[in-house]
Amino acid sequence: MTRAIFLALGLLLSASFALAKSPLKPELAPGTPIESQLQEHGHYSNSSGEDVHAPAHSRTGGAPDGASARCRDSTYSFSHSRSGTCSRHGGVGEWLR
């Protein structure tokens, strides 16, 4: 009987730790935006051949998820590297990460 109680407690504890580790909001890869937060939806290939979301305006005015920089023209960049970020948008106004 005691062994069954310890086993049940162990299962409950491990389940609670698993729930505590799982995020309520899925983790995004750096530079991955949530499209519903953006006004524009273009993409481009960077110098490494990666598909990157083009700079876009936020629907709320705040920094959208995945943004790496705010450009001087008030768009948000999702660049994967700092080189060339916001180059056609007046340069970087503020780095976000």
N, C-alpha and C positions, 0 to 999 in steps of 0.2 A: 504494500500500500504506500509506504513512504517513498519507494523508488518511483512509483507512478506520479506522485505529487511533484517530486523533483524534476521528472521528465516533462510534466505539463508546465511547470514554472520556466524551465529552460526554453521550451518552445515559445511561450509567451514573450519572454525577454528577447529572444532572437527575432521574433516577428516585429516587436516594437522598435528594435534597432534598425531593421530593414526599412520600416516605414519612416523613421526619422531621417534616414539617409536619402530617401527618394525625394527629389525636389517637387514642389507643387507646380513649378513652371519649368518646362523642359530647358535644359542647357543648350544654348546656341553656340555654334562655332564662331570664333571671332570674325566679325565682318558679315554675319548672316542676319539680314533684317527680317522683320515681320512685315510683310507687304501691306497689311491693313493699316499700318501706322504711317504709310508714306503716300505722297501725292503722285509721284512719278515712279515708273516701274521699268526703266531701262537697265541694260547690262552691257558690259564690255569685257574683253579679254585683256588681262594685265600682261606685263612683260614676261611673266612665268607661264603664261598660257592658261591661267586660272580664270574662271568666270566670276566676275565681280559685279555687284549691284552698282549702278551709276549713282553719283550724288543725287540726292532727292530732298525735297522739302518734307518736313514732318507735318502730319495732320493736326497735331496738338500744339506745335511750336516748341515742345521739349525734345530732348535727344531721343531718337527712336532706339529700340533694342538693336544691338550689333554695330552701332555707329562708332567709327574710330576717330572722327574729327568733325568739327563744325567749320565749314568753309566761310570765307568772308562775305559771300553772297547769300548767306543764311541757309544754304543747303547742308545736308549731312553726308559725309563720305563713309564708305564701307570698305575702304582700301585695306588690303592685307599687309601692306608695307608703307613706310613713310615716304619713300621716294615717289615724287610726282603727285602726291595726294593734293587734291583741290587745285591742280595746276590750271584748269580751265574755269575755275570758279573763284578767282581772286586770291588764291592761296589759303593756307590754313589760318583760321581765326583762333581756334582752340583745339588742342589735342584732348580727346576724351579717354584714351587708353594708350 
